[in-house]
Amino acid sequence: MRKVYLDNLTENKKATLLIGKDLILATKPYASENRAKSWLYAGSTFALLALSLFGTWFSNYFLLKLFCSVAAGLLSSRMFVIYHDYLHHAILNKSFLAKIIMTIFGIYTLAPTSIWKRSHDYHHKHNSKLYSASIGSYPIMTKKKFLAMTAGQRRGYLATRSPLTILLGYFSMFFIGMCYNSFKASPKKHIDSLIAMVVHVAATIVVFWFGGWQAWVLTIFIPFFIPGCLGAYLFYAQHNFPTASFAENKDWSYETAAMQSSSFLVMSPFMNWVTANIGYHHIHHLNSRVPFYRLPEVMEAIPQLQKAKTTTLGFKDVIACMKLKVWDPERDRLISLKELHEAA
């Protein structure tokens, strides 16, 4: 009994000591991959995705085509998180074969390496800062700044956080946001964004021409609509949830932003598999070099990480997240338009 008590005391002391940079350092032992496991997960997901897309076109049975179409959408979601881990150098770093596969997938998923890595790295370095550019993340306005905006500016801001924008993530976030805007801003730097747009438009024309609208729905629309919508929502909800915190730049710190402004999105085992554990987002923001398949291991090993702020994919939680529009410094939380108007 005494040994158990001393062990618990040691663990509690350890958890208490893990503040600030010590918490980040505690994750460092897990920031190493098992190369064979990385290839197994990446290779199998990529192969299953290719097989599913093959099935949407060549299967003779509609229900099997539909199954393959939905499977392709879910597998694209999983592969995207694996791709995202690769660009963080968490897995398959310096592998020439992985570079080829991931470059192809980046174009396929309308998130080419040049724009995704630049914008996502910026997001990690500035997560939850109130007065930084909204590169790689959804913009956040304070109550005061929102009320000072013109009607047109308000509509533009709210449009970026609209449920419709998130639902149509394939078009809004990926085709327009990732590819069109990046190429328009810097054509030479983002030539892969142009390639991605050309490939997608050409694929749509070819599939329509040879297979008709049904083939387009099963081979193009569903396989991209699912990961586009799911990805856009996950990225939104993991930093825009009722208990999320935002800070002025002078009060901001990397580790605090990870724990206070990044959620642990509680999901079923199936959805954790589909999203490659991206729900453990607070840990990912503490140390992006931890491979996706080791994130649950880190949470189990470090008690302090088990006290993360949470949200879920449940209907009530989704609605609660989608209602949040502006940051209210006085209440120290995100508020809805209804609360904003009542306060004003």
Disulfide bonds with the S-S distance in Angstrom:
none
